[in-house]
Amino acid sequence: MEWVPEVPKWRQVYAVMEERIAEGAYPPGGRLPSVVDVCGEFGISQMTARKVLGELRKNGLAAMYPGVGTFVTQLPQPPAGS
């Protein structure tokens, strides 16, 4: 992945994960990669990976079940007026 220096890495990874959810690569009910897997794929720290997964949860796209994993709850909604 090529990083855009002006944009925080977590936002760039979040955009990729959100796009994958929208495209069905991570379908509703499907398990998202673990923090360690996100770190490995994108070359980011665990803190950054946790931020990405936390933002997905915060925005209603995922739910975390301790000891089980983080799962997609819904598809991203298009902006109003689209």
Secondary structure, DSSP 8 states (H G I E B T S, - for coil): ----TTS-HHHHHHHHHHHHHHHTSS-TT-B---HHHHHHHHT--HHHHHHHHHHHHHTTSEEEETTTEEEE-S-----TT-
